[in-house]
Amino acid sequence: MAETWNKRERERNKRQKRKEKMEKKQDRKQNKGHHDWTEMLAYVDENGNLSSKPSDRPQ
C-alpha cells in the first residue's frame, strides 16, 4: 500500500520530536556539573540582608 501524505507527515513529526528530545537530553548531561548545591547557598549578615558570600568576621 502506498503511504499517504498524512502518514509521511506524522513520521516526520515523530522523528523531529525524537531528535529534539535527544538534544535536550544531551544538553542536560553536559550541564550536570554546573548546578552545584554550594552555588545555591545564601548567607545572612548581622543586619538580616541576604548575600551570596559569607561574612568576613568570625562568629
N, C-alpha and C positions, 0 to 999 in steps of 0.2 A: 504494500500500500504506500502511496505517496504521502510525504509529510505535508501537512498544511502550513500555511503561514503562521497560524496561531501556535502550533507546536514548536516551530523554529524559534519564535519569539520567547516562549516560555523557557525553552532550553537555554537560550542566550541570556535571559534574565537570571536563571539559576546559576549559570557559570559566572556571571558578573558578581552576584551576591557572594558566591563561594570565594571568589578572588578577593573581594573587599574584606570578607571576614578573615581570611588568611593574612592579609596585610595588617589588619588591626591586631591580630594575634601576635605577629612578628614585632610590631611596634611595642606592644605591652611587654614582651620578653626582653627587648632591648632596653627599655626604660625601667626595668625592675629594680636596679640598684640605686636609682636616683631618689627613691622615696624612702629615705631612712627615718626612723622614728625620732632620732635626735633633731632632725630639722623641724619637727612639729612641736618641740618644747617651747613653752613660754615662761618667762621669769617675771616675778612681781617685785618691784623695788619698794623702798620704805614709804613711798607716797601712794602706793597702790596702782601704779602705772605698769602696764604690760610691756615687756621688752623681749627681744629675741636673743639677747646676750645676758649672761649672768652679771651681777654687780661685782665690782672690784673689791669691795671691802669684805673681810671675813665675818662670818656670823657667830 
